[in-house]
Amino acid sequence: MPGERLILFVKHPRPGDVKTRLAQDLGVDDAASLYQVMAEHVVRETTPAAGGYERLVRFAPAEAEDAIARWLPTVARGPQAAGDLGVRMADAFARAFGEGAGRVVLVGTDAPGLDRVLVGQAFGALRDHDVVIGPACDGGYYLIGLAAPCEGVFEGVAWSTPAVFAQTVARARALDLRTFTLPELRDVDTLDDVRREWKRLAPLLEGREALRQRLERAL
């Protein structure tokens, strides 16, 4: 719908810069390749229907713009701000609202269960709630949406810890924001996550048989 914007946070899949915990078991090259596969999957699965929400990739690092343009040439894009995750998300929301969006949803690109249906549920929830959040199994979240600007929801959160989801919900409640929670999904950050999400991940590796075989051996 007009006025709805989906933001995808994407990292340049350069070995050594993404999925560092996963790289401890898989090596930097395979960890980066798996992240690239997952990100491409999320980009495909969140493609809006005709007349649906707008979509924008916010990428990091900013100097990877040319590489991102070659990788994801059909998606509108812009760099993430500098700073920690909270600063970068707050900036992305502020820019979206400043450009006229009425409801904004932001997602990561490492939860293979994320799709357009969940994104649609998030936008639907924002018609009656101030905040929508999709919890991840590790205590973080794979999706957050706002019906209006509210930088305060990103303050006082210990990023990259298992407390992220709980602290964000607590911040929203402290700000008297009506909050809606989506179903829990799993981000893929560790080898155990790969094992638990293998039924979703394996079909994505069609045409990348060598990578698939190395992952299967690691599991």
C-alpha positions as CSV (number, residue, x, y, z in Angstrom):
1,M,0.0,0.0,0.0
2,P,1.1,3.6,-0.6
3,G,2.9,4.9,2.5
4,E,4.2,1.6,3.6
5,R,8.0,1.0,3.4
6,L,10.0,-2.1,4.0
7,I,13.7,-1.6,4.8
8,L,16.1,-4.6,4.5
9,F,19.4,-4.3,6.4
10,V,22.0,-6.0,4.3
11,K,25.7,-6.5,4.7
12,H,28.2,-6.8,1.9
13,P,29.0,-10.6,2.0
14,R,32.8,-10.2,2.1
15,P,34.5,-13.1,3.8
16,G,35.6,-12.2,7.3
17,D,33.1,-9.4,7.7
18,V,29.8,-11.3,8.0
19,K,28.7,-14.2,10.2
20,T,31.9,-14.3,12.3
21,R,30.5,-16.8,14.8
22,L,29.5,-19.1,12.0
23,A,32.9,-18.7,10.4
24,Q,34.5,-20.3,13.5
25,D,33.0,-23.6,12.3
26,L,32.7,-23.1,8.6
27,G,35.5,-20.8,7.7
28,V,35.1,-17.2,6.5
29,D,34.4,-18.1,2.9
30,D,31.6,-20.6,3.5
31,A,30.1,-18.4,6.2
32,A,30.0,-15.5,3.8
33,S,28.6,-17.6,1.0
34,L,25.8,-18.9,3.2
35,Y,24.9,-15.4,4.3
36,Q,24.8,-14.3,0.7
37,V,22.4,-17.2,-0.1
38,M,20.2,-16.3,2.9
39,A,20.1,-12.6,2.0
40,E,19.2,-13.3,-1.6
41,H,16.4,-15.6,-0.4
42,V,15.0,-12.9,2.0
43,V,15.2,-10.3,-0.8
44,R,13.2,-12.7,-3.1
45,E,10.7,-13.7,-0.5
46,T,9.9,-10.1,0.5
47,T,9.3,-8.9,-3.0
48,P,6.0,-6.9,-2.7
49,A,2.9,-7.7,-4.7
50,A,1.8,-5.3,-7.3
51,G,0.6,-2.1,-5.6
52,G,2.2,-3.2,-2.3
53,Y,4.7,-1.7,0.0
54,E,7.8,0.2,-1.2
55,R,11.1,-1.6,-0.5
56,L,14.6,-0.3,0.1
57,V,17.9,-2.0,1.0
58,R,20.0,-0.2,3.5
59,F,23.5,-1.7,3.2
60,A,26.8,-1.7,5.1
61,P,29.5,-0.7,4.8
62,A,28.8,2.5,3.0
63,E,31.9,2.1,0.8
64,A,30.5,-1.2,-0.6
65,E,27.9,0.6,-2.7
66,D,29.3,-0.5,-6.1
67,A,29.5,-4.1,-4.9
68,I,25.9,-4.0,-3.6
69,A,24.7,-2.5,-6.8
70,R,26.2,-5.4,-8.8
71,W,24.8,-7.9,-6.3
72,L,21.3,-6.5,-5.9
73,P,20.8,-4.4,-9.1
74,T,17.0,-4.4,-9.1
75,V,16.4,-3.2,-5.5
76,A,16.5,0.5,-4.5
77,R,19.3,1.0,-2.0
78,G,21.1,3.4,0.2
79,P,23.9,3.2,2.9
80,Q,23.3,2.6,6.6
81,A,24.4,5.3,9.0
82,A,27.5,5.0,11.0
83,G,27.2,3.8,14.6
84,D,25.8,0.8,16.5
85,L,22.8,-1.1,15.5
86,G,20.4,1.1,17.4
87,V,21.8,4.2,15.8
88,R,21.6,2.7,12.3
89,M,18.0,1.5,12.7
90,A,16.9,4.8,14.2
91,D,18.4,6.7,11.3
92,A,16.8,4.3,8.8
93,F,13.4,4.9,10.3
94,A,13.9,8.6,10.6
95,R,14.8,8.8,6.9
96,A,11.8,6.7,5.8
97,F,9.3,8.8,7.8
98,G,11.0,12.0,6.6
99,E,10.5,10.8,3.0
100,G,6.8,10.4,3.6
101,A,6.3,6.8,4.7
102,G,3.3,6.3,6.9
103,R,4.2,2.9,8.3
104,V,7.8,1.4,8.3
105,V,9.0,-2.1,8.8
106,L,12.7,-3.0,9.1
107,V,14.1,-6.6,8.7
108,G,17.4,-8.4,8.8
109,T,18.4,-10.8,6.1
110,D,19.5,-13.9,8.0
111,A,16.2,-15.4,9.0
112,P,15.3,-17.9,6.2
113,G,11.7,-18.1,7.5
114,L,11.0,-14.5,6.8
115,D,8.6,-13.9,3.8
116,R,6.1,-11.4,2.3
117,V,3.3,-12.9,4.4
118,L,5.0,-12.0,7.7
119,V,5.8,-8.6,6.3
120,G,2.2,-8.1,5.4
121,Q,1.2,-9.2,8.9
122,A,3.6,-6.6,10.3
123,F,2.1,-3.8,8.3
124,G,-1.4,-4.9,9.2
125,A,-0.5,-4.8,12.9
126,L,0.7,-1.3,12.6
127,R,-2.8,-0.1,11.7
128,D,-3.8,-0.7,15.3
129,H,-0.5,-0.7,17.1
130,D,2.5,1.6,17.5
131,V,5.2,-1.1,17.3
132,V,5.4,-4.5,15.8
133,I,8.3,-6.8,16.6
134,G,9.3,-10.3,15.4
135,P,11.3,-12.1,18.1
136,A,14.3,-14.3,17.1
137,C,15.1,-17.5,19.0
138,D,18.4,-16.0,20.3
139,G,16.7,-13.2,22.2
140,G,17.0,-10.6,19.5
141,Y,14.5,-9.8,16.7
142,Y,14.3,-10.3,13.0
143,L,11.7,-7.5,12.4
144,I,10.7,-4.3,13.9
145,G,8.1,-1.9,12.6
146,L,6.8,1.6,13.7
147,A,3.6,3.4,12.9
148,A,5.2,6.8,13.6
149,P,8.7,8.1,14.4
150,C,10.0,7.0,17.8
151,E,13.8,7.0,18.3
152,G,13.3,6.2,22.0
153,V,12.5,2.6,21.3
154,F,16.1,2.0,20.3
155,E,17.7,3.6,23.3
156,G,19.0,1.7,26.3
157,V,19.3,-1.6,24.5
158,A,22.3,-3.9,24.9
159,W,22.8,-4.8,21.3
160,S,24.1,-8.2,20.2
161,T,22.9,-9.8,23.5
162,P,20.1,-12.2,24.3
163,A,18.3,-9.3,26.1
164,V,17.6,-7.3,22.9
165,F,14.0,-8.4,22.4
166,A,13.0,-8.1,26.1
167,Q,14.7,-4.7,26.5
168,T,13.0,-3.4,23.3
169,V,9.6,-4.5,24.5
170,A,10.2,-2.9,27.9
171,R,11.3,0.4,26.2
172,A,8.1,0.4,24.1
173,R,5.9,-0.2,27.2
174,A,7.7,2.5,29.1
175,L,6.9,4.8,26.2
176,D,3.2,3.7,26.3
177,L,3.4,2.3,22.9
178,R,0.9,-0.4,21.8
179,T,3.1,-3.4,20.9
180,F,2.2,-6.4,18.7
181,T,4.4,-9.5,18.6
182,L,4.8,-11.7,15.5
183,P,5.7,-15.4,15.5
184,E,9.3,-16.3,16.6
185,L,11.8,-17.1,13.9
186,R,15.4,-18.3,14.0
187,D,18.3,-16.1,12.8
188,V,21.2,-18.2,11.5
189,D,24.3,-17.2,13.4
190,T,25.8,-20.5,14.5
191,L,26.4,-24.0,13.3
192,D,23.5,-25.1,15.6
193,D,21.2,-22.6,13.8
194,V,22.2,-24.1,10.5
195,R,21.4,-27.5,11.8
196,R,18.0,-26.5,13.1
197,E,17.2,-24.6,9.9
198,W,18.6,-27.1,7.5
199,K,15.2,-28.0,5.9
200,R,14.8,-24.4,4.9
201,L,18.4,-23.9,3.9
202,A,19.1,-27.0,1.9
203,P,16.7,-26.1,-1.0
204,L,18.4,-22.7,-1.3
205,L,21.7,-24.3,-2.1
206,E,20.5,-25.8,-5.4
207,G,23.3,-25.1,-7.9
208,R,25.9,-24.7,-5.2
209,E,26.6,-28.4,-4.6
210,A,30.1,-27.9,-3.3
211,L,28.9,-25.5,-0.6
212,R,26.1,-27.8,0.3
213,Q,28.4,-30.8,0.7
214,R,30.8,-28.8,2.9
215,L,27.9,-27.7,5.1
216,E,26.5,-31.2,5.4
217,R,30.0,-32.5,6.5
218,A,30.1,-29.7,9.1
219,L,26.7,-30.7,10.5
